[in-house]
């Protein structure tokens, strides 16, 4: 079975942006349907209900992580 990264690079990376957005919308709709969420669910509610652990606990932690990543690009 292929993982998401392989599928992305083999089938999706070369698509035009509008097709990538269409695919993303289809995937989000599929996830919404699987989780029994209505169309009225906010993006924040959707993300909070995903079956994954949160890596960051705050926006500040995300900012620190991104700053560290950006700084590593310069070295």
C-alpha positions as CSV (number, residue, x, y, z in Angstrom):
1,X,0.0,0.0,0.0
2,X,1.3,3.4,-0.9
3,X,1.6,6.2,1.7
4,X,0.3,9.7,1.2
5,X,3.7,11.1,0.4
6,X,4.3,8.7,-2.4
7,X,0.8,9.2,-3.8
8,X,1.3,13.0,-3.7
9,X,4.6,13.0,-5.6
10,X,3.4,10.4,-8.1
11,X,-0.1,11.7,-8.9
12,X,-0.7,15.1,-7.4
13,X,2.4,17.3,-7.3
14,X,2.2,17.9,-11.1
15,X,-1.4,19.0,-11.1
16,X,-2.3,22.6,-11.7
17,X,-3.2,24.6,-8.5
18,X,-6.9,24.6,-9.2
19,X,-7.0,20.8,-9.5
20,X,-5.0,20.5,-6.2
21,X,-7.6,22.7,-4.5
22,X,-10.4,20.7,-6.0
23,X,-8.8,17.5,-4.7
24,X,-8.3,19.0,-1.2
25,X,-11.9,20.0,-1.1
26,X,-13.0,16.5,-2.1
27,X,-10.7,15.0,0.6
28,X,-12.1,17.4,3.3
29,X,-15.6,16.6,2.3
30,X,-14.9,12.9,2.5
31,X,-13.5,13.3,6.0
32,X,-16.4,15.5,7.0
33,X,-18.8,12.8,5.8
34,X,-16.9,10.0,7.6
35,X,-16.9,11.9,10.9
36,X,-20.6,12.7,10.6
37,X,-20.0,16.4,10.6
38,X,-22.5,18.7,9.0
39,X,-21.6,21.3,6.5
40,X,-22.0,23.9,9.2
41,X,-18.9,22.7,11.1
42,X,-16.3,25.4,11.3
43,X,-12.7,24.7,10.1
44,X,-11.6,25.0,13.7
45,X,-14.1,22.4,14.9
46,X,-13.1,20.2,12.0
47,X,-9.4,20.3,13.0
48,X,-10.2,19.8,16.6
49,X,-12.1,16.6,15.8
50,X,-9.4,15.0,13.7
51,X,-8.1,11.8,15.2
52,X,-4.6,12.9,15.6
53,X,-2.5,14.2,18.4
54,X,-1.7,17.9,18.4
55,X,1.9,18.7,17.9
56,X,1.6,22.3,19.1
57,X,-0.4,23.6,22.0
58,X,-0.5,27.2,21.0
59,X,0.1,29.6,18.1
60,X,3.2,30.8,19.8
61,X,4.7,27.3,19.7
62,X,3.9,27.1,16.0
63,X,5.6,30.5,15.4
64,X,8.7,29.4,17.3
65,X,8.9,26.2,15.3
66,X,8.5,28.0,12.0
67,X,11.1,30.6,13.0
68,X,13.6,27.9,13.8
69,X,12.9,26.2,10.5
70,X,13.3,29.4,8.6
71,X,16.6,30.1,10.3
72,X,17.9,26.6,9.5
73,X,17.4,27.4,5.8
74,X,19.9,30.2,6.0
75,X,22.7,28.1,7.4
